[in-house]
Amino acid sequence: MEKSYAEYNKVSDILKALAHPVRLCIVQGLIESGEANVSNMQACLDTPQSTTSQHLQKLKAMGIVECRREGLEVYYWVSSPLAADLMKVIKMCEFKH
């Protein structure tokens, strides 16, 4: 095998983190917009702010997104090239089925 077990583990962990419709939507939205704050995502997702924040914390803990604070607002963006590549594959599959 070309890849080490640790590399497969990393991909598997990212896939697990993405394996929720809200998190998929968050990551795809951030890829398309570049960055967004929780308020913008919450309105788009039609979920409570606390739910959106919980999903963002899981994505952040997995290293998929990063954030910066600007006053009272926190802005998020996708920081994982691997997650971005996986989202491209998922997006391509959406159009085939």
N, C-alpha and C positions, 0 to 999 in steps of 0.2 A: 504494500500500500504506500502511496506517495505521501499522504497526509498522516500526521501523528494523531494519536488518540486525543490529545489535548486540543488539537484544532477541530476535530469532530465534536468534542464536548462544547467548545465555544459556539459553533454553529447551532448545535442542538439547544443550547441555552437561549440564544437569540430567537430561534424558532418558537420555543416555549413562551417567551415574553411576547412575541407577536401573535400568538395563538388566541387572540380575543378580538372580536369585531371592533370594539371601541379603540383598542390600541392600534389595530391596523389602520383605522380611519385617522387617528391622531398622527401616526407616522407618515401616512400618505399626504395628509394635509400639510404637515410641516415640510415635507419634500417639495410640495408644490408652491408653498408660500415663502419658504426660506426660514421664517421664524414666526411665532405667534405667542400671544399671552393666553393665560387660562380663560379669561373672559371671552375672547374671540373663539377659542376652541369649544367652550361650553355652549355658546349660542349655536354653533354649527352642529355639534353633536346632539343637542337637545338632551343633555344629561345634567344632573346637579353639579355644582362647582366642586363639591367634595369628591364625587365619583371621578370626575375628570382629573382632579389632583392626585387621587390614589393611583390611577392608571399612569399618570406622568411620573410619579415616584417610582413605580415598578420599572418603567422604561429608563429612567435615570439610573437606578440601581444596577441595571444590566449594561449600562454604558451606551445605550442606544441614543439617548438625547442628553444634551447639556442645557444649562440655563444661565441667564444673567439677570440681575435685578436692576430695574430702572425706576427709582422712586418706590411706589407701592406695587408696581407691576413686575411680574417675572416673565421673561421671554424665553421660550424653548426653541431648539433647533435639533435636527438630526445630526449627530456627531459620528455615528458608526458607518463607515463605508460599506461594511458587510451587510448591515441592515438595509441600507439604501439599495444595494445590489439585489438583495432578496426581494425587496418591494418591487423592483423592476420586473423580476421573474413573475411574481404574483400578479402584477398588473397585466403582463402579457397573457397570462393564463385566463384572466377574467374575460378578455376579448375573444378567446377561442371557444369558450363554452357558453 
